[in-house]
Amino acid sequence: MSNAVMGLRLKQQLTLTPRLQQSVKLLQLSALECVQELHQAIAQNPFLEESVESADSDSDSDADSRAEREEAAEDGSRADLDFSSGVGGGGGEETPDWTEWTASPSTLHDSLREQLLLLGLTERDHVLANLIVDALDDDGFLRLPLEDVMALAPGAAPGEVETALRIVQTLEPSGIAARSLGECLALQLEAIDRNTPSRDIALDVVQNRLSLMAARDNTRLLDALGCSEDDLRLAMELIRSLDPRPGSKVGTFEPRAIVPDVIVRKEKKRWLVTVNSAIYPRIRVNQQYADYFRQARDGETALLAQHLQEARWLVRNLEQRFLTIQRVAEAVVARQRNFFEYGDLAMRPLTLREIADELGLHESTVSRATSHKFMATPRGVVAFKRFFSRQLATTSGGSCSATAIRALLREFIAAEDRRNPLSDVQLTGLLADRGVKVARRTVTKYRRSMQLPAVDFRRA
């Protein structure tokens, strides 16, 4: 039988205080998320209020700030905290909220259900068609076997499910509810005018000989189809114009607006950076409630004390958020000055560690300060992350950023001959002529990241 032993052990552990956790959370939020967080805090914390007064309307805010500092000193709080009476700006009732007019996104399934309502189907056909719609993936394909769909509707005959599938396949966009790529392309071709040149040949290819097309075996295709090379070329172009993922573009929600966190402008050859505080509500500690709390201290005010402390932390942490974003933005603008002057081709390589070392911050802090943040510049609204690009060596011994390489590739493709477009190998050679030596697979990766099609799809 073992004996219990009591002993002491020293252990070091890093713990985030509640205030630091709140500071980290605020810093990594986007502008709109931060505004929502502030409004939620105002609604839940009785000691927080939104100020509708102008920043310099009166001097009461100074008195309120002094009273709060005295209160913090009585509570044993840190004496070096300077709580401001109001943080943010432009949060008055007259300021419109653009999110009130933002429509909610409509999904592919919502669009198909709305179309089904217009067909005048019987109740049974409508139910079975909705089962088919629910089984579609985001690309619009029916990956679920019809037998499994039948299991969801007990008593349904196979012919009824097939009929419901054909009904859904008549909806927009064309090619929806297909069970394979060939069927998806065939549905789109069947929706095209019958007099379209080489339509029947293209239909034969996608239904029976799609593998030969994928292998680019034109010789066997010509023998199997019995057509001329010109007819086959027209059929291939017609097939390439189809959408292999018809449901992917339905219901995609593009943001109506991006709210910038900082604004960059040029004044007398200097680039100035200011935090866009106008979008934030002006929050402050409700001094009247704080006075009531100070006059009625007893054992039942622990919850109110916690709310008051959290209110003070929020005001201070919001100030810290503005300060950190301001410092990071100024450091980025200073290092990427050539971008603001000349564009993407002048973007220099930059890492988070460089900014962190310059500002004396941790790399994770810089990452949070740049995540989901945007900068309004004379060249448009730019994401913070765009300024951080990996470094690639040049043949001259210098360095080039990946952003500059993408800009070069975009220029090459925009100036190419549409009848004889540039392949990725040729693009690699053009970059080498400019002194940038990269692998062909790197060029392919950058081209795909810019959503530029391959050479065969760019041929006119």
Secondary structure, 3 states (H helix, E strand, C coil): CCCCCCCCCCCCCCCCCHHHHHHHHHHHCCHHHHHHHHHHHHHHCCCEEECCCCCCCCCHHHHHHHHHHHHHHHCCCCCCCCCCCCECCCCCCCCCCHHHHCCCCCCHHHHHHHHHHCCCCCHHHHHHHHHHHHHECCCCEECCCHHHHHHCCCCCCHHHHHHHHHHHHCCCCCCCCECCHHHHHHHHHHCCCCCCCCHHHHHHHHHHCHHHHHCCCHHHHHHHHCCCHHHHHHHHHHHHCCCCCCCCCCCCCCCCCCCCCEEEEEECCEEEEEECHHHCCCEEECHHHHHHHHHCCCCCCHHHHHHHHHHHHHHHHHHHHHHHHHHHHHHHHHHCHHHHHHCHHHCCCCCHHHHHHHHCCCHHHHHHHHCCCEEEECCEEEEHHHHCCCEEEECCCCEEEHHHHHHHHHHHHHCCECCECCCHHHHHHHHHHCCECCCHHHHHHHHHHCCCCCHHHHCC
